[in-house]
Amino acid sequence: MPITLLIIFYVADSSHDEFSPVGFNITEASITQFNLIDGNTLYYNFQVNIIARNSNKKMTFYRKMNAISLYKGNEFAWAPIACKIY
């Protein structure tokens, strides 16, 4: 059952002259609970660690980041992503 994760970024400052794509690496992923009840309700606990690298020379601040889970094009969950800037 493939699950697609989509990351959506809301950029605080979008006035960049040149654009370089953000690189993503998933460093760890785990599912600790995955139960289908009554053929209709899915209970799950999914944790993923993602590293995003901004290759632009200018610094960019992200106000908000969310992870959205899709199955066959249908959104079934979303979660806010905690942002750490190094």
Secondary structure by P-SEA (a helix, b strand, c coil): cbbbbbbbbbcccccccbbbbbbbbbcccccccccccccccccbbbbbbbbbbbcccbbbbbcbbbbbbbccccccbbbbbbbbcc
